[in-house]
């Protein structure tokens, strides 16, 4: 039987530094290894050629290093860097729009990690390969080779490689994530354990775009439209309303429950607050406030904003907007708790919530009003978890990893470490922490009947030595990252323009 299957978004697919490429280091893959499965033989994951999709910042910096050396001088910024960036992006576009990355994969089976970067909850039962192809063709338009343009419709290209890797037209072109799950679970061979972790993209756009486009209530959703028209309408918003989220989540759970055995163990990740990752930088001011025991700042700017370069003319969110987004996430998590509880208590299914929100909230420190010692939260968290000698606290990982922006000097990590260069997705060791929380729940959950542990998964079985060794960003930081950050901080408007072009 399939011992482990995962449905989710970029956090479940294992995106790092802006691209999905190290799918064998996603947190479900780390869990699979802890369970004794071989990745990708026993736990099948999709592959993405070269540096992945859509734009791998780490790979870009390493390519630049080969051309520019260990630093960037003023003349190189003007005369070389723009052309290197254009060439790198053009190569990615060629690969995934016209080259090998656009062609059917050799693998014709169903992946065990069915996560797709960018997916919201409703995509799990809406998007299929046929819709992906239509979206790819429309977004490509008449210009095949765009200047400084990552591959068009990247989310749909990723989804197509996951949902229908061989691009077959035998009915599979209509399979969604949940349809793929249904084919994995059979009476003779049911899925033993399922990870379900969707919903972050129902609010993440607010910090990516630094504006709030709040969705109307359910009653205003267009009726009697096809899936493609629904997607177009919903793309106008970056914050899902409570009623729409509850509708989407209930529909997803109902379809997942119908697709799997009643005996399947389901572990549902709840949603972290989107301002904990360093994708935004808090700017203190007169309107700093405490709310629900958390510190909120007057403004939230881009990841390269600071008090010296920030003005209200820059793109930003206000503290009140961020409080509203966090309150919405609290409501989303209440909805998830209620729906999962109903599955467990009313339908007698083995469904459980895994509290990822609590994990990241404990690792935050600015919002917890402790701004001076970023190394403390991880120490406190692991000590309270009963593991004060955890490998992440070893001397050779100093400074202790934290949730701040990744910082380097002379190719040495000087800060951050739990989030990769896109300032939202975890590093490999960050995914290890998420895997550990899931494994703890999976190894210590008991059925209502009082049976023993659900599976033989224990957090102590994570091979942390191997995880740390495979984290290339931690072990070998890209040399030019500090130059890029310094330039962005010195020229925030130009940097923000480039950022908006690339995303």
Order of alpha helices (4+ residues) and beta strands (2+ residues): beta-alpha-beta-alpha-beta-alpha-alpha-alpha-alpha-alpha-alpha-beta-alpha-alpha-alpha-beta-beta-beta-beta-beta-beta-alpha-beta-alpha-alpha-beta-beta-alpha-alpha-alpha-alpha-alpha
